Amino acid sequence: MCWFITVVSRYIHIFQKQRRENNHVLRDHSMTENEIQELETATGCQLPSVYRELLLNYPQRLTDLANMLDVEELDLLFHSRESLARVNLDDPEYLRSIFPPHCFVIGENGSGDYYAIDTRSADGAIYMGGPHWGEYPEDAEGKPLPYDDRLQEYIEFVINMYEDEIQYESELDDTTVHQPSGKLGEYFSICLSLLLVPVLFLYMLLVLVLAGPIDILTRVWDRIRPAKK
């Protein structure tokens, strides 16, 4: 029964991946100068030139990764005015408790940790903070140290993280089951999934139906079988 579940799950995963690829739309993730100025006005932060350049010319590799993952933007490195305003303005008191006032949050990892850029740093030093006290870079006196000394180093970290995620998903798709390409593959996946689900249901039903008679026959045999000498 386990192999039925495995095959069904595998083909459902393949079908969902193909549907994402068929709906794949390239997006431009760069911001405009007006959007950056609006963001600076709303947050009261003067963004460093190295970060402004990133927002104005969002790296193509990051755009490709977002498209491959079928997401509007990468959480580790937000690119939209709306997301950056939200993460910096929703709870400013909490952010000030984990970052100095001159830090501007640029991303989060989904586990409560935030990444912020030092707006006074020409190279765009990145700091990490959140609720997990004692797990972030700091010196012997407990003062925070940069997670990355330069924004470019953090960008490389983000790229590596998402490439690893895509590689992991790719390994999940590594299967010996034949997978036709294009629309034929999509239709094949749907048909096979629809066929396997009722087969699995019938198999489970058969097991339940036969369980009773088999138990009764076993009990009868225990009563009538010759006793061992």
N, C-alpha and C positions, 0 to 999 in steps of 0.2 A: 504494500500500500504506500510505503514511503516513496518509492520511485515514481509512482503516479503523481504525488504531490510535488516532487522535485521537478518533473517534466512540465507540469502545468505552470508552476511558478516561473520556470525558466522561459517558457514561451510568452507568458504574460509580460515579463520583463523585456523581452525582445520586441514585442509589439509596442509597448509604451515608448521604448527608445526610438523605434522607427517612426512613430507618430510625431515625436519631438523633432526628429530630423526633417520630416516632411513639412512641418510647420516652422522650420528654422527661418528666422528673419534677422538680417544684419541690422545692428543698431549703432548709432553714433553716440558715444558716451561723453563727448567733450562738452564743457560748459561755455557759456558766452561771458564776455567781460561784464556785461550788465548783471548777469546772474551772480557772478562773484562779488560785485559791489553790493548787491542786495544782501548777499549772505554776510558780508563783512558788517554792513549796517545793522542787520538783525542781531548778530552775535557780539558786536563790539570788538571784534578781533581784526587786526591788520595781518592778513596772511602773508607769509614770506614768499618771495619771488619764485623760489624753486617749487613751492607747492602750487602757486598760481599757474605756473607753466604746465604742471601736471594736469590741472583741471582744464586748462585751455586746449591742451593737446594730449588727451588721454591716450596712453600707450595702446597701440593696436593689439599687442599680445594680450593685454587685459581684456580688451573688447572681445577678442576671439574666445577667450576662456569663458566670459560671461555668456556668449552665444552658444558655446558648446554645452554649457551647463543649463541653458535655457532659463536664465535668470535675468532680471532687469539690470541688476548691478551686483557687484561682489561685496559682501558684508565686510570683508577685511579692509576694503579700500573704497568707500563710498565715492560716487562721482556726481550725484544730483544735488541741486540746491535744497530740495525738499528733505532728503535723507540727512544731509549734513546739518540743516537747521533743526530737524527733529532731535537728532542725537545730542546736539549741543544746547538746546533750549528746553527740552522736556523736563529735565531735572538738573538745573544748573548748580544747585546747592550740593547735590551728591557729587557732581563732577569736580567741584572746587574742593571737596574733601579728599579726593584721590589724585588730583592734578593741580599744579600751580595755576594762577589766573592767566598766565601767558601761554597756556597749552590749549590747543584746539583739536577736538576729537575728530579723527578721520575714518575710523572703522571699529568694528567689534567682532568677536569670534563666536558669539552665540552661547558662551558659557559664563557670561557676566563680565568678561574682561574687555576693556576698551584700549584703543591705540590712539595716542594723541601726538600731534606735532608741536615742537617748541617753536613758537612764532618768532622768538628772538634769535633762533639759530639760522645762520646763512645756509647751512647744509641741510637743514630740516631734520634735526635729531628727533627720533621717535621714542616716546615713553609708553609703558604699559601699566595699566592700573585697574583695580576692581576690588571685589570683595574678598579675594583670597590673600589675605595679609601674609607677608613673609615669603611669597612665591614670585615676587617681582624683583628685577635687578636693583640692588642698592649697595652702597659702600659700607665700610666698617662702622660708620656712625649712624647707619640706617637711612641715609639720604638717598633718594631715587637716582638710579643711573639709567642712561639711555638704553632702550631695548635694541635700537640700531642707531649708530652715530650719524647716518645720512639717510635721507629719504630714498635714495636709489637702492640702498641695501634693503630697506623695508619692502620696496617694490619687488625686488628679487625674491624675498621671502614669500610674499603673497603669491607670486607666480609659481614657485615651487610647491606651495601648499595646494593650490588648485590643480596643478598638473598631477600631483599625487592622487588627488581625489578622482580625477578623470581616469587615471591609470587603474585605480581600484575598480571603478565601474566597468572599465574595459575588460578586466580580468573576470568579472562576474559574467560577462557576455561570452567568454571563451568556452565554447561548447562543441561537442562532437556531433550534435544533432544538426542535420543539414538545414541550412537557412537560405531559401531562395532570395534573390535580391529584388529591390524595387517594390512596386505595388503588389507583384505576385507574392513576395515574402510577407507583406502585410496581410493579404487575404489568407495565405496559408496559415499564418499564426492565429488568426481569428478562428478559422475553421477547425484547426487542431485543438485549440482551447475549448471550443464548444463541444467537440467530440469527446475529449478526455474527461471533462467534468461529469457528464452523465455516466460514463464508464466507471469512474471512480465511485459515484453514488451507488450504482448497481452492485459493485463489488462489496461495498460496505454493507448494503442491504442484505446481500447474500450471506455475508458472514453472520449478521444478526439473526437471519431466518434459520440458518443451519445450527446456530449455537445451541438452541433448545433441544432439537432432536438428537444431536450428538451427545449432549449431556445425559439425556434419558437412556440412550443406548449404552452409554458407558456404565450407568448405574445398574441397568438390567444385566449386563455382562458380568459385573462384579458379583451379582447375586447367584447367577446360574453357572458360572465357570467352575470346573472341578477344583476342589481344594488341593493345595499342594501337600504331598506326603513328606 
